[in-house]
Amino acid sequence: MIKPVTVGTSPLIANENKKYSENIKPKNTQEVEDKAIQIKESVKNGTYRVDIQKTSEKMALNLLNL
C-alpha cells in the first residue's frame, strides 16, 4: 500500500526539496510549445514512440531520489 505524502518541516524533506528545485532548469516557453506541437503531430500520425529505456531510467532515478 502506498502511504500518502505528508507536508512537514523536517530538515531532510526541506533538503530534498532544495536539491530537487536546484536541478530544475527553466525552459523557453517557445521551446516547450514547439516540443508539444511536435509530440501532438507524432501522436496524430501514429509515429510517436515512448522510449521505454529512457522512461524507466528516469522513473528509477526519481524513486531513488538521485
C-alpha positions in Angstrom: 0.0 0.0 0.0 1.2 3.4 -0.8 1.4 5.8 2.1 0.3 9.4 1.5 2.9 12.1 1.4 2.7 14.5 4.2 3.9 18.1 4.3 6.3 18.7 7.2 9.2 20.9 8.3 11.6 18.0 8.5 15.2 19.2 7.6 15.5 16.1 5.5 12.4 16.9 3.4 13.5 20.6 3.1 16.9 19.5 1.9 15.5 17.1 -0.6 13.1 19.7 -1.9 16.0 22.2 -2.3 18.1 19.5 -4.1 15.2 18.8 -6.5 14.4 22.5 -7.2 18.1 23.3 -7.9 18.1 20.7 -10.7 15.1 22.2 -12.5 16.2 24.1 -15.5 14.0 26.9 -16.7 12.8 26.4 -20.3 12.0 28.8 -23.0 8.2 29.0 -23.4 8.5 28.8 -27.2 10.8 25.7 -26.9 8.1 23.9 -24.8 5.3 24.9 -27.2 7.3 23.6 -30.2 8.0 20.3 -28.4 4.3 19.9 -27.6 3.3 20.6 -31.2 5.9 18.1 -32.4 4.6 15.4 -30.0 1.0 16.1 -30.9 1.8 15.7 -34.6 3.7 12.4 -33.9 0.7 11.1 -32.0 -1.7 12.1 -34.7 0.4 10.5 -37.4 0.9 7.3 -35.4 4.7 7.7 -35.3 5.1 8.7 -31.6 7.1 6.1 -29.7 7.8 6.0 -26.0 11.5 5.3 -25.2 10.9 2.6 -22.6 14.6 2.5 -21.6 14.9 6.3 -21.0 11.5 6.4 -19.3 12.3 3.5 -16.9 15.7 5.0 -16.1 14.1 8.4 -15.2 11.5 6.7 -13.1 14.1 4.6 -11.2 16.3 7.7 -10.6 13.3 9.6 -9.4 12.3 6.9 -7.0 15.8 6.7 -5.6 16.0 10.5 -5.3 19.1 10.7 -7.5 
